[in-house]
Amino acid sequence: MAFLKLALCFLLFALLLSSYVSAQCNPNNFGSLTGCLSAAGNRPMKPSQNCCNALKAYQGKAQCLCATLTAAKQKVSSINIANALRIPRTCGYGNYIPSGFKCNGQTIP
C-alpha cells in the first residue's frame, strides 16, 4: 500500500512538473518561426503552411509570441513587428492575439 501511495505521489509530481515546463516561454527559441520571415518583412508575403503550423505553439500565449518576435527582431532586423503580429490572423488564428494587445509599441486593432 505504501508503494502505491509513493507511486501516485511520483506520478502527480511528474504531471505537475511537465505542465510547468510546457507553460514556460523561451523568447530566444524563435527558430521554429523562421518560416514566417517572408510574412514578417516590410513587404509581407502570405505566410507558409509551415509558418502557420509553428504558430500553433503560441495559442493563448500572446505575451510569449510578442517576446519571441521582439527577440527575433534583435537578430533579424528585417522583421517588421506590426506585420509579424498580423500573421496569426492571416493564418486563421485571430484569437491568438486579443484585440487591444500591445507589443513593442504596436497595438492590435
Summary of the structure (lengths in Angstrom):
residues: 109
radius of gyration: 17.8
end to end distance: 57.8
largest distance: 65.2
contacts: 280
relative contact order: 0.15
helix: 61%
strand: 4%
